[in-house]
Amino acid sequence: MPLPRYRKLNVQQQNAVVEDLIRREAMHWRQNPLPEALKESGSERGIQWERSIIINLCVDFPGMPRLSGLLLTQDERFVDFEIETDAAHRVVESVEVWKDVTATQNTNERNRGIGAGSGAIAIKVLRTLNS
């Protein structure tokens, strides 16, 4: 997740904004049902949904499989996914991408000029929600 540009916010405030965005998305998907096809695909691959968070979920985005996004697993692994489903998002037609992208995430808590990386912030949110 790229860091939005803020002119009048210091690094700590910018990190707080990113943390709030990640927390809101995570809480939304913990409080609302996941699309059945995503829930099933993740469960088959060892995802414990009650201990993992959705960082980003795109549903029916033009030019993409019906479900795509990024999740953070209970083991603090980042997974990029793209799943083709039926129109109701219940039946998995194909899993186009299910890839561990942890190595590409900025999990450093101290980056010059930007503070914590978005990966580090997501891990903080996961740990907070799971505590």
Protein Blocks (a to p, Z undefined) as FASTA:
>chain_A
ZZdddfkbcfklmmmmmmmmmmmmmmmmmmpccdfklmmmmmmnopafklgccfbdcehi
ghiafbdcddddfkopacdddddddfkomacfbdfbacdfklmpcfbfbdghklpafklm
mmmmmmmmmZZ
